[in-house]
């Protein structure tokens, strides 16, 4: 009954075969060999010729499973067993599952099925070497569907070798069709237990026990942003990443410019990777051992490996999208062989959460109060907020104690926890990354999860009321108490186009992907200060002159922040390039205007190590800031780091939609000096499509608009500074703040002059200040004066865009 090794897939399914080689099956054979095995066959046939490495092997068929079940008369006995099944009663579910598995395990395989599996394994040994180690994986005929993943419902056995062990593992896989979690999952998703069959894949092991492995998605797992590949990795066999036993390294790669030949690793995040799974001797196939500290403190794969995996992710996604006739993001497992150094794809299935969401509804969770006590912090999953009574459960045997609506707090989850996970209002784990089991199931069930907290099970008390917030960026926070929050839903249907370009102001790079669905024509203002203050935290000159720092506390803090970097200045460049690249990628290929650093001297002094390098100024607001810093010998070396970051994002990552903008440029001569300084660092205006804008925020920018138009490609009106400098007041002074108003006639005349002057010289002009977000009548004034673009805060973008569309219609624009 064993098919020949080199047989190709035929047009007629091998409906009577007990065993088929992966080469003989493809994506249409889910009913024959299950989702996992049909996908492996599809990739071996269609993608291996394109350079995607997939380990070979064979699969037992659905016919083999039914042949076994029917021949032994198991179905009537199983139906009788499930007659009073109640999957919402944990004890009932556990009892029925235990009895069903025992029934299958105590029923021997038919002789011809044993022979078919044994013969196929022996053929594998001829191909790969005597006693070859294999992975034995379950593949159900209802799994890996776009609308239901069935991820981890059945069992997998690694490092299996020898005929007897392979047969035993196959038998256990058959029995695992009736694990508690599989029974519950089928019941809740409307699948008939007896319509689903089980295939077993026997696949050559990749020696990732000697190297690394992980999981990757062809879509951003949190926001659903389609143009990013999200890759995780850790040392050893991949089960630890899948199960959430380790906090893995994470990488984000931008697919559009990757396809153009660039190297757009937008982000790298180091995971702890404290343990790794390796081969074991004797009765146990695998075991976990500790990872040395020096390996924990470095990334587990090289940038070239990351880029290769991202290329394969794109190839796999494109292929399956073509096969299915619709966009199909993918969930993929990979492994690196520690002997050969080769990368392999060991599984690929459709992603089942983000791909099922409506693209026309934007849902935003917002905390209305800030908790005083943050109990734990980890990786946020789900961009939602949940709350309830914490139930700290450390052993799966205790899951019957869990009550609906509680917050599940545990070390990590695996599929055995699923019967209670669907009842939780939120999930919190000590271990795991964004591709671990807890994260995947939380997304699928539409609840927030915070994973990889480290010690949440110790810090959160049983019965304590908590709020789990995943709506504040990549850090998920567990607050004490039930905090007030709201859910805002926005329809993105029927949003009209406007002649006036509507741009968006973006602060936090971590939120850029989530903001990308908004109908914005690009980014009008991204501030480098946000990245410097929140992610870098150190003064650039303190990094350049680290060895000369006098403040030992600051020096220690900087050393901890930059421990991965031998050259501390590289930390500044890397974080800055990553932050601006995340924003530029989110809105690519639309323009993304990024303002170069505009801290004032007192703000720079507050950064780590800053006091040593900053002067004391009486009025920093109109002192040494913006352009005057960049060419000054006392700061030029720090500005060079900013230029390097821009160059990496534009030239290495291919994000040429980035437009640098110069703030607080007092004279055209200053502008030329800044451009000359940028040119020293290979940022030459006009080369590689580089445009450079200037903030129009000083009266001199308006009065000398003709001269500034000769130096720069565009203007962005900063209404805050233009208002205070036109009216001659300090907007931070409570004594005169009542006079501050962008709608005052003097300010409006300055704005109108700036727009007219820029238009005369065919220069782009927009506004990125607060006024059009706060005052609809000011937005109307701007449109009437013919401004090219208005950049708005995210919460006012839709409302203002609709108002501008109405106004343009009235004005016949």
Secondary structure, DSSP 4 states (H G I P E B T S, - for coil): -BPPTTPPP-SS--TT-SEEEGGG--GGGHHHHHHHHHHHHHIIIIIGGGT-----EEEE-HHHHHHHHHHTTHHHHHHHHTTT--TTSHHHHHHHHHHHHHHHHTSPPPHHHHHHHHHHHHHHHHHH-TT--EEEEEEETT-SBTTB--TT-S-EEEEE-SHHHHHHHHHHHHHGGG-HHHHHHHHHHT--TTT--EEEEEEEPP-GGGSEEEEEESS-TTT--TTEEEEEEEEB-THHHHHT-S--EEEEEEHHHHHTT---EEEEE-----EEEEE--TT-SEEEEEPPHHHHTS-SS-HHHHHHHHHHHHHHHHHHHHHHTS---EEEEEEE-TTT--EEEEEEEE--SGGGS-TTEEEEEEESS--S-EEEEEEEESS-EEEEEEEE--SGGGGGG--TTPEEEES---GGGHHHHTT-SEEEESS--TTSHHHHHHHHHT-EEEE--SSHHHHSPTT-EEEEE--SSSEEEEEES---EEEEEEE-TTPPP-SSEEEEEE--GGGHHHHTTS--SSEEEEEHHHHIIIII-B-HHHHHTGGG---HHHHHHHHHHTTT-SSHHHHHHHHHHHHHHHHHHHTTTS-EEEEPP---HHHHHTSBTGGGG----S-GGGSS-THHHHTSTTTHHHHHHHHHHHHIIIIIS--TTEEEEE-S--SHHHHHHHHHHHHHTT--TTGGG--EEEEE-SHHHHHTHHHHHHH-SEEEE-HHHHHHHHHT--TT-TTTGGG--TTSHHHHHHHHHHHHHHHHTT-EEEE-SSHHHH-HHHHHHHHHTT-SEEEE-HHHHHHHHHHHHHHHHHTT-
